[in-house]
Amino acid sequence: MAAQIGAPAAAARAHEELLRYWVSLRRGAKLPGRPDIDPAGFKRLLPTVSLIDVLADPVDYRIRLAGTGLYGVYGREITGRTLSEVYASGAADYWRYELGKVVAERRPAVGVHNLAWRGASHLSILWLRLPLASNGTDVDMILGLDAVVGMGQISSGIRAA
């Protein structure tokens, strides 16, 4: 997993890059859909990009695609799996809540999720989730970007005397 650990500033720049790309695809109030996405537009980010299907009745989420860089984070292939197949119940509930907000609000979301559930409490994922809608309105897929950072790399700005 160490090869995937990045600096928080680099993670923020990657998030900004993907967000700018997503914004460039919007058509007024209409959200971009999966057919609008061209992976060549963010090629360097692909190892930590994911596509998440929004399932209905009951509402759930399935990882349609997980970049090769995410294998080390999860310790296995997660493509094709639902949240409950990837995470323990507490972490799955966290992601259902966060992804549910992206779907309901039709807006991007960003956050930090600690990897303690994976036995790596010193690491966290800085994540970005972007809504996609085939019809421009109803979110049916989510584009994600994850960056793993070590807690020792996050500076609070407070220095010892």
N, C-alpha and C positions, 0 to 999 in steps of 0.2 A: 504494500500500500504506500510505502514511503515515496516511490517514484511519482506518485500523483499529488503529493502535497505541494501546494503553492502558497505564495505570499498573499495576504488579504488584499493588497493593492492590485496585484495582477488579477485576482478573482473579480474584483470590482470592475476593472477595465474590460474583462471578458463579458461580464454581465451587461455593461454599457454597450458593448459592441453588438451583442445579440438583440438587446432591446432596441437599438437604433435600426437594425435590420428589420425587426418585426414592425416597428412604427412606419418604416418606409413602405410596407405592404398594405397598410390600412387604406381603406377607401372611404374617407369621411368617417361616419359613425360605424361603418361596417368593419367587422373583424376579418383578418385574413383567414383563409382555410388551408388545409394541408396541401392542396394542389398549387397554392401560391408560393410555397416554401421551396427554395432551390438550395440544397446543401452546399453548393459551390459558393454561396454568399457568405458562409461562415465556416469554411472548410477547416480552419485550424482549431475550431471549437468542437468538432464532431466527436472526439473521443469521450467527452463528458456530456454529450447531448442525449436527451431522451424524448420520446413521443409517448404520451399517455392517452389511451382511449378512455372516454367518459362513457360508462355503461349505464343503461337505464333499467329500472324495474327488476331487481332493486338497484339503487344507485351504487356504483362501485367504479373502480379504476383498474385498468390493466396496462401494464407497460408493453406497448407495441414494439418499441425499439429502445435499446439501451446501448450507448456507445461503448467501445471496447475498454475505455479507461475506467468505466464504472464496475467492471468485473472485480478489480482489486478492492473496491469499497465494500462490495457485497459478498465477495468470496465465492461467487458463482454467477452463472448466467441468469439474468432476471427477465430477459425478453420473453413476452408471452405470459407472464405471471401477474396475478392480481396482488393488491396490497397485502392481503392476509397471507399470501404465499411467500412474500418477501420479508415482511416485518413481524416482530412480536406484536401482541395486541396493542400495547400502549403506543408504539411507533406507528402502527397502522392507523390507529385513531387520530394521531397527530396529522398524518398525511391526508386522511379523509376530510378532516376539518379544513386544512389549508387548501386542498384542491377544490373542495366544495365552495370556498369563498371565491376562487378564481372563476368557477362556473357561474355562480349566482351573481357576482358583481361584474363579470365580463371584463375584468381588469387584470393587468400583470400583478404578480405578488413576488416578494423577495423575503428571505429569512435565513435563519441559522438553525441547524438541527445537529445536536451532538450525537456522536457515534457510540455512546455508551452501550446501546443495545447490541452493538457488534463487538463489545469488549475493548473498545478504544476510546475511553472517555476523554483522552487528551486530544482527540481530533473532532472536528466539526465539519459539516457541509454548509457552505454558503450557497444557497439555492435561489434560482429564478424560475418562475413558472409563467408562461405566456399563453393566453387563451387563443384557440383556433376554432373557427366556425365554418362549416361547409356552406351554410346559407348566409353567412355574414352576420348572423345574429345569435343563434343558439350554439353554445360552446359544446363541441363534440370531441375535441382533442385538445391536449395541452402540450406545448413545447417546453421542455425543461433544460436547464443547464446547472450542473453541480460542480463546485470546486471544493476540494478537501484542503483544509488548513489545520495546522497544528496550533494548539492553544498557546504554546510558547512564542508563536509568531505574531499574535495579536497584541498590539501595544495599547495600553490604557492611557498613555501620556503622563502617567504618574511615575516619578523616578524616586528611588531611595535617596535619602540624604547622605 
